[in-house]
Amino acid sequence: MTSGTSSSTSPSSPLTAEDVVRDLREIPGSPKVLPKLSRLLGDGNSSIDEVISLIRIEPGIAAHVLQVANSAFYSKGGQRCLAVGEAVSRVGYDQVYEMVMHAVGSQVLVRPLAVYHLEAEDLWRRAVTCGFAGEMIAWVSGGDTETAYTLGLLHLIGMVAVDEWASRNNPSLVMTPKGFPRYYTQTERALLGFTHADVGGILLKKWDFPVEMVNAVRYQYSPLAAGSGSTLACLIYATKWMYEIALGQEGVVVPPPDELWLKPLRLNTARLTKLAEELKERRHELEQLMQIES
């Protein structure tokens, strides 16, 4: 078993997902979005809608803005904010500008995930596509589209935290994917004793996300164990299946979705397949959206 030492643990104690979150310094952002976003924020003629549209497709920035918007300072009366647009309005233009400029100035925000052998663009494409897939599922199943988009966007945020921790504590660590639906979880459990889903759930809890969203991310690989977040965990599972059908690697056989995990969404395989085909038809639109000039 490969292990690393964290500043939060002693050499004799096993590393935990909580240790990774406690030791976290930065959440990397997308190298394509940040330059354009910083230019928009620095241009007095830019509209707030343009800023919001870019923040919505950048997981690291979106998470940071939502975190700040739900802090005690901005959350008047404890009113929780889940939508990126509302969060930007609550935080204020100047504060968003400061956060984005800090991100642009930090080199750690524009590096690939070495532990997972993923370029930043690869993770970004998957996160954004799953965000749109979540919106589509919520639209047909009667769920909240903003919550669904946020979960699709942030469901892999734990991988970013694991990579950031490993870059400082165990740079030789390598995770091997096993394909849908387990991805990197088998290697993560073998080498760390926990998964990126565990880390992601703890991150959302730290940022004061609702317990349903926390559980959805933490139990995304075993949705029915998520308690009050089981329906949203099933939604994450469904978005990942849609991604594999619409934008996954060619020639790779994707197993059919688990019908048991589709029932809470009031979906079946046929309906989800149709949604995946609709997402596939939007591939050109999505690719154009994600090919933002730097």
Legacy VTK file of the C-alpha trace (Angstrom):
# vtk DataFile Version 3.0
C-alpha trace
ASCII
DATASET POLYDATA
POINTS 294 float
0.000 0.000 0.000
1.283 3.424 -0.990
0.936 6.113 1.627
1.971 9.691 2.172
2.475 11.899 5.166
0.282 14.897 5.686
1.050 17.849 7.885
-2.200 16.955 9.666
-1.272 13.379 10.593
1.568 11.593 12.307
3.540 8.955 10.381
1.915 6.204 12.479
-1.698 7.261 11.889
-3.546 6.416 8.663
-4.447 9.216 6.301
-8.144 10.131 6.191
-10.321 12.081 3.777
-10.700 14.702 6.516
-6.903 15.102 6.611
-6.796 15.831 2.877
-9.458 18.530 3.210
-7.819 19.984 6.312
-4.497 20.220 4.478
-6.020 21.715 1.322
-4.520 25.008 0.175
-6.007 25.695 -3.257
-8.609 24.343 -5.679
-7.174 24.445 -9.214
-9.242 26.150 -11.888
-9.481 25.836 -15.650
-6.625 27.416 -17.628
-9.016 28.410 -20.430
-11.739 30.130 -18.443
-9.615 32.138 -16.032
-7.895 34.520 -18.513
-11.134 35.435 -20.283
-12.986 35.746 -16.984
-10.336 38.072 -15.587
-10.555 40.249 -18.710
-14.341 40.459 -18.421
-14.107 41.427 -14.768
-11.511 44.066 -15.584
-13.637 45.600 -18.361
-16.189 48.087 -17.054
-18.342 47.490 -20.151
-18.794 43.766 -19.474
-22.231 42.603 -18.400
-22.727 40.611 -15.206
-24.512 37.957 -17.311
-21.284 37.327 -19.244
-19.392 36.892 -15.978
-21.992 34.512 -14.566
-22.038 32.414 -17.754
-18.281 31.810 -17.479
-18.282 31.157 -13.733
-21.015 28.546 -14.236
-18.678 26.415 -16.387
-15.650 26.655 -14.078
-15.896 24.219 -11.132
-13.147 25.743 -8.959
-14.348 29.330 -9.285
-18.026 28.355 -8.994
-17.297 26.420 -5.803
-15.343 29.334 -4.339
-18.049 31.886 -5.159
-20.768 29.655 -3.671
-18.627 29.076 -0.582
-18.135 32.797 0.009
-21.784 33.607 -0.736
-22.863 31.150 1.966
-20.401 32.438 4.574
-21.712 34.104 7.715
-20.779 37.532 6.366
-22.855 37.293 3.176
-25.536 34.842 4.266
-27.885 37.268 5.983
-30.356 35.448 8.191
-28.803 32.096 7.270
-30.412 32.126 3.819
-28.499 29.521 1.802
-27.585 30.271 -1.814
-27.273 27.407 -4.329
-27.310 29.189 -7.707
-24.157 30.731 -9.172
-26.001 33.797 -10.473
-27.509 34.528 -7.087
-24.122 33.950 -5.440
-22.410 36.497 -7.713
-25.106 39.066 -6.943
-24.821 38.401 -3.223
-21.012 38.528 -3.075
-20.712 41.570 -5.318
-18.740 42.363 -8.435
-15.610 43.613 -6.647
-15.300 40.566 -4.399
-15.697 38.173 -7.356
-12.988 40.111 -9.188
-10.588 39.694 -6.254
-11.250 35.964 -6.045
-10.741 35.436 -9.781
-7.573 37.512 -9.905
-6.179 35.511 -7.000
-6.923 32.335 -8.943
-5.300 33.654 -12.129
-2.185 34.625 -10.174
-1.736 31.210 -8.610
0.170 28.724 -10.734
-1.329 25.780 -8.883
-4.692 26.613 -10.421
-3.582 25.898 -13.972
-1.888 22.523 -13.651
-3.238 19.099 -14.706
-4.201 16.403 -12.198
-0.972 14.420 -12.260
-2.195 11.741 -9.846
-5.027 10.881 -12.244
-3.101 11.513 -15.485
-5.757 14.053 -16.486
-5.258 17.359 -18.211
-7.178 20.241 -16.640
-9.235 20.462 -19.835
-10.303 16.802 -19.524
-11.703 17.238 -16.033
-13.303 20.529 -17.054
-15.039 18.991 -20.071
-16.441 16.168 -17.954
-17.608 18.513 -15.183
-19.336 20.975 -17.514
-20.998 18.212 -19.550
-22.273 16.521 -16.402
-23.588 19.893 -15.250
-25.660 20.244 -18.427
-26.730 16.597 -18.186
-27.909 17.242 -14.631
-30.016 20.166 -15.821
-31.595 17.993 -18.500
-32.440 15.246 -16.015
-33.863 17.706 -13.495
-35.976 19.326 -16.200
-37.719 16.069 -17.165
-37.922 14.640 -13.638
-39.215 17.767 -11.919
-36.046 18.452 -9.911
-34.241 21.711 -9.227
-32.141 22.510 -12.302
-29.646 24.795 -10.520
-28.934 22.203 -7.832
-28.585 19.538 -10.521
-26.160 21.690 -12.521
-24.076 22.473 -9.427
-23.801 18.781 -8.518
-22.819 17.829 -12.060
-20.191 20.543 -12.072
-18.703 19.743 -8.657
-19.126 15.976 -8.296
-15.414 15.345 -9.020
-14.055 18.233 -6.938
-12.595 15.666 -4.513
-10.127 14.564 -7.217
-8.769 18.098 -7.327
-8.228 18.051 -3.573
-6.541 14.634 -3.643
-4.206 15.766 -6.419
-3.360 19.001 -4.597
-2.557 17.030 -1.430
-0.487 14.456 -3.330
1.535 17.108 -5.166
2.973 18.184 -1.811
2.949 14.946 0.167
3.216 12.009 -2.245
3.959 13.140 -5.837
4.644 9.579 -7.027
1.063 8.517 -6.293
-0.767 7.244 -9.408
-4.454 6.355 -9.718
-5.655 3.898 -12.382
-9.161 4.202 -13.858
-11.358 1.114 -14.267
-14.038 2.707 -16.419
-17.692 3.444 -15.733
-19.174 3.209 -13.157
-16.275 2.876 -10.659
-13.595 4.970 -12.374
-10.680 5.540 -9.933
-12.349 4.371 -6.733
-10.758 0.905 -6.532
-7.217 2.292 -6.748
-8.069 5.143 -4.375
-9.352 2.744 -1.735
-6.302 0.519 -2.153
-3.766 3.360 -1.923
-5.519 5.865 0.346
-8.265 3.993 2.160
-10.949 6.366 0.834
-12.110 7.870 -2.463
-12.352 11.279 -4.103
-16.112 11.067 -3.438
-15.427 10.956 0.314
-13.157 13.987 0.002
-15.637 15.862 -2.181
-18.462 15.297 0.281
-16.357 16.604 3.159
-15.450 19.684 1.099
-19.111 20.476 0.434
-19.906 19.982 4.110
-17.118 22.372 5.042
-18.608 24.915 2.643
-22.007 24.540 4.309
-23.822 22.927 1.399
-27.140 21.229 2.270
-26.771 17.734 3.699
-28.585 16.267 0.681
-25.919 17.639 -1.678
-23.090 16.609 0.653
-24.404 13.041 0.806
-25.046 12.970 -2.932
-21.392 13.683 -3.697
-20.028 11.480 -0.930
-22.175 8.474 -1.901
-22.227 8.972 -5.668
-20.830 5.453 -6.115
-23.461 3.894 -3.832
-26.484 6.217 -4.227
-28.984 4.243 -2.175
-26.727 4.636 0.882
-26.928 8.450 0.681
-30.000 8.791 2.882
-31.729 12.096 2.214
-29.347 12.683 -0.694
-30.053 9.403 -2.473
-32.107 10.939 -5.290
-29.387 13.516 -5.995
-26.710 10.798 -5.785
-28.682 8.847 -8.389
-28.746 12.014 -10.486
-24.939 12.247 -10.375
-24.731 8.602 -11.436
-27.090 9.279 -14.350
-25.111 12.343 -15.496
-21.931 10.273 -15.616
-23.633 7.604 -17.696
-24.915 10.290 -20.079
-21.395 11.699 -20.383
-19.982 8.293 -21.330
-22.635 7.853 -24.029
-22.373 11.403 -25.407
-18.691 12.294 -25.036
-16.940 9.181 -23.756
-14.034 7.411 -25.417
-14.938 5.845 -28.747
-14.889 2.065 -28.874
-15.391 1.644 -25.136
-18.480 -0.384 -24.246
-20.556 1.372 -21.578
-22.667 -0.965 -19.437
-26.392 -0.139 -19.237
-27.446 2.049 -16.322
-28.714 0.421 -13.137
-32.512 0.677 -13.299
-32.692 0.642 -9.503
-30.686 3.877 -9.428
-32.910 5.474 -12.045
-36.201 4.902 -10.228
-35.791 7.818 -7.758
-35.431 10.084 -10.811
-38.607 8.654 -12.372
-36.514 7.531 -15.334
-35.777 4.260 -17.083
-33.010 3.147 -19.419
-34.938 4.108 -22.536
-35.646 7.651 -21.300
-32.069 8.191 -20.084
-30.730 6.894 -23.400
-32.874 9.440 -25.207
-31.515 12.219 -22.987
-27.964 11.004 -23.669
-28.629 11.142 -27.397
-29.950 14.692 -27.026
-26.776 15.582 -25.121
-24.733 13.956 -27.885
-26.536 16.087 -30.466
-25.438 19.146 -28.473
-21.813 17.989 -28.590
-20.813 20.640 -31.125
-22.484 23.323 -29.006
-20.717 22.059 -25.877
-17.347 21.861 -27.628
-17.720 25.427 -28.850
-18.606 26.537 -25.340
-15.534 24.825 -23.909
-13.119 26.061 -26.590
-12.806 29.496 -25.052
-9.918 31.447 -26.486
-7.318 32.425 -23.954
LINES 1 295
294 0 1 2 3 4 5 6 7 8 9 10 11 12 13 14 15 16 17 18 19 20 21 22 23 24 25 26 27 28 29 30 31 32 33 34 35 36 37 38 39 40 41 42 43 44 45 46 47 48 49 50 51 52 53 54 55 56 57 58 59 60 61 62 63 64 65 66 67 68 69 70 71 72 73 74 75 76 77 78 79 80 81 82 83 84 85 86 87 88 89 90 91 92 93 94 95 96 97 98 99 100 101 102 103 104 105 106 107 108 109 110 111 112 113 114 115 116 117 118 119 120 121 122 123 124 125 126 127 128 129 130 131 132 133 134 135 136 137 138 139 140 141 142 143 144 145 146 147 148 149 150 151 152 153 154 155 156 157 158 159 160 161 162 163 164 165 166 167 168 169 170 171 172 173 174 175 176 177 178 179 180 181 182 183 184 185 186 187 188 189 190 191 192 193 194 195 196 197 198 199 200 201 202 203 204 205 206 207 208 209 210 211 212 213 214 215 216 217 218 219 220 221 222 223 224 225 226 227 228 229 230 231 232 233 234 235 236 237 238 239 240 241 242 243 244 245 246 247 248 249 250 251 252 253 254 255 256 257 258 259 260 261 262 263 264 265 266 267 268 269 270 271 272 273 274 275 276 277 278 279 280 281 282 283 284 285 286 287 288 289 290 291 292 293
